[in-house]
């Protein structure tokens, strides 16, 4: 049941972000995760 709630929450967020914010929050999240991974792995 936990997984169903998590999947529904993520799906709702993605639909909401896509419809009302043109994917702005998703784009920012992906950029920050990429930056953090590069920092951790030492890639420039």
N, C-alpha and C positions, 0 to 999 in steps of 0.2 A: 504493500500500500504506500510505503514511503516513496518508492520509485515512481509510482503513478503521480503522486502529488508534485514531485520534483520535475518530472517531464511536463506536466500540465503547466506548472509555473514558468518554466523556461520557454515553452511554446507560446504562452500568453505574452510574455515579455517580448519575444521576437516579433510576434504579430503586431503588438502595440507600437514597438519601436519602428517597425517598417511602415506602418500606416500613418502614424502621427508625427514621427521625427525623421523620416527618410533614412532610417538606419544609423543615425548619428551616434547613439550610445553604443551600439554594437561595433561600429567602426573605431570609436575611441577605445573600447575595451580590447579589441584585437591589436591595435597599435601599442597599447601599454603592455600587454602580455608579450608581444614580440620584443619590445624594448627590454623588459625584465629578463627574458630568456637570453637575449644577446649579452646582457650585462653579466648574468650568471655564468654563461659558457665562455665568456671572454672574447666573443666574436665582435669585431668592430664594423 
